Amino acid sequence: MKKSQKPVIGITSSIVNYNNMMSVNLHEKYIKALIKAGGIPIVIPTGTEDMPEVWVSICDGIILSSGEDVDPNSYGENPAPRIHKTNEKRDLIEKGLVKYALEQKKPIFANCRGITMLNVAMGGTVIQDIETNNPNAINHFQQTARPEPTHEIQIEQNSQLHQILNRTKVRVNSMHHQAIGKLAPGLRQVAVAPDGIIEAVEGIDKSSSLWLAVQWHPEEMASQDPLMQGIFQEFINECKNATP
């Protein structure tokens, strides 16, 4: 791909029951944010877990999107009582996408479920239910409108995220009951919530394609918040620069 061309971005998806048909599902706001940033989005369907190398080869970047809980079997734990729906096939395709994206130097961006899946794929674990783990935690599952920011995060100055947002503090939305547990080797935390929940990670090795992963939903905020749209813009720029 020439740098003047638009990068192709593969976005992972869920499977839902639509009119009694199992169907591919992805929030449209990912599509809108990527198109506005200058990318060409394509949906990577769950059920293609034998094709991760193919998907990575035709994409210039990969997004691990939001969705189901990560299966605890993926990180060697038994399901907790408050575990939500899981999707083993999605876990498999996303693990494969991480593996081949790292091998092929294709940038990875992840959010919500995606940050926990990335952590598991790299050898970390998941807090299966934040409230059970810490009854004094702040509310991470807002009841207000999805684009509305509901809590603050603290951002490390020496980080990719700080470089993008030019802020040490920012307010974000929050729609998750899980979070990173043991941080995987190869990742470093670069933002935290007031209760210590990890809100963003990056690759330790700056030459790797582990670009950024966040716990919140910038795609929901992007149409109203230029800072959040800027995350997608910088991801597109990274994909352009990473492509030979």
Secondary structure, DSSP 4 states (H G I P E B T S, - for coil): --TTSPPEEEEE-EEEEETTEEEEE--HHHHHHHHHHT-EEEEE-TT-TT-HHHHHHH-SEEEE---SBPPGGGGT-PPPTT---B-HHHHHHHHHHHHHHHHHT--EEEETHHHHHHHHHTT--EES-HHHH-TTS---B--S-TTS--EEEEE-SSSHHHHHH--SEEEE--B-S-EE-SPPTTEEEEEE-TTS-EEEEEESSTTSSEEEEESS-HHHHTTT-HHHHHHHHHHHHHHHHH--
